[in-house]
Amino acid sequence: MDASQARRDYSLTGPEGKKARERGLAAAEWYATPIPRKRLKELMKRKNGPAIRDTILWLALLAGAGVLAYFSWGTWWALPAFFVYGILYTSPGDSRWHECGHGTAFKTPWMNEAVYQFASFLVLRPATPWRWSHARHHTDTYVVGRDPEIHQPRPPVWRRILIQFAHLVGGPRDIRRMFLHAFGRMDKEEKEYIPETEYRKAFWESRVYLLVFAFVIASCVYASSLLPAMFVVLPTFYGAVLMVVFGMTQHLGLHEDVLDHRLNTRTVYMNRAFRFLYWNMNYHIEHHMFPMVPYHALPQLHEEMKADCPKPNRSTWDAFSEVIRALLKQRKDRNYTIRRELPPTARPYQYGPKPRSPEAPGEQPTTA
Amino acid sequence: MDENWVAACAADDIEEEDVIRFDHDGRSFAIYRSADGDYYATDGFCTHEKVHLSEGLVMGPVVECPKHNGRFDYTTGKAIRRPACADLRTYAVKVESGSVYVRIQGEPA
């Protein structure tokens, strides 16, 4: 086999992490589009209004869908009703987990924390371990051996892609870790990015989650019905499809081991309904480059940056189908990467750890 | 003047509720001007990872790191939001004749 096609070890405990450090890719300085400080301060400004409005609307929709689902139980209408409930439980659960984990959704800290803890439970991502996992993802986005949130290795494992649409990769892994944590132990991989001073919090969070699971199971037994679990815990699995589609458009098919988010992250134009569910995380290059800009200001940040970025995908379908085509090509050629042209107004891509130098000779934008 | 006092910038170089970077003798600092017009100084790099706080967001007495949203009270240096765990070192500041001076003491962090 050609050496460049050999499968790499994506774990954080394998040799790739050391290679990444040796290449200067770990905790490195990333490219950032120049934006005047005054404008960036305007974009970073926090407020409570949009997030309060969106949270009330989300919970009202979830409650309404829940009522419809409850009354449809026992009929065929339960299928679409619970599908809608599951989508409203999981997709916004994921995006609220994400934004509130950054602390940027609300201006008031306790509001961020309250929604973060709630959403963490909905998507079965215990708050403390995932806070640290996501910090590492932002430090070393898609650096192999460093990023714990790389969705798929190269070449992709199709069985995992398919079952993940029902959250059957991430879900069982996190439940296994909850049991480990409940017994006061930490997974080997988690030890790579969670400081020891945070272990105790992680242990107690998992114990609380498992108590809630026990309560839900007990409720099902008492009611002689699956219905309680259909409202709490199981929606994370049966309602995961849109969350997974959105997640797959973020980075898949693009570069690994680079230090420029324009190379390894995707911005996608989405319709308003999707943007409500996803809380504007479709502006994903913008978010990774400037994680202090709250979700409600990402469209304006996009306008500031777009002259320096590749053209966004024109729709969710456009992005998702591009990802699938790339993953299919990676079956035969694990080095296949989507290459996106920069507009003439953009600064050149920064592939590795070197100073930004727009005048540097020989630096050309890549072509598709 | 005590030789540890170093001229950092003009007082008007920093807007209210903002922060700028100041480098001196191989060390880097963040100089803040609060909403009330008071000045403060801390080590420049976030204690979580080497990201400069001068690119972050100042909200009241708090500075947020631009990379991972860790937060510090810059008036005391205390880390108040994960992933910031270790406190920032703070430095005495004074304003004289329209200039901001920082008293740089102790070993670099």
Interface residues (C-beta under 8 A of the other chain):
Chain A: A27 K41 M44 R46 H102 G103 T104 K107 P109 R131 W132 A135 H138 T139 P195 T197 E198 F290 P291 M292
Chain B: D18 H48 E49 K50 G56 L57 M59 E64 P66 K67 H68 N69 R71 R81 R82 P83 C85
